[in-house]
C-alpha cells in the first residue's frame, strides 16, 4: 500500500510536501509516522546522535507496547525514580 493512501492524502499532496511546496499539518505528520512505525521524536531525531545500546533497546521495546502498557510502564518508572 502506498504511503499517501495509508494517511488518506493524495499522492500529489504528499509529493508537494516532500518537495517543500506545501506545508504539512501535525495530524498528517503523525499519520505518516504511524504508517512508518516511528514516533514524531524519531522523525525529527538527528541520525548522527548515537544513543547508548541500553537506551536503543528500551526504545525498541517501547515501540510495541499498547497505550495501557505504556501507562503501566510509566507508572513503574516513576516508582523507580523515588
ABEGO torsion letter per residue (X at the ends): XBAAAAAGBBAAAAAAAAAGABBBBAAAAAAAAAAAGBBAAAAABBAABBBBAAAAAAAAAAAABBAAAAAAAAAAAAAAAX
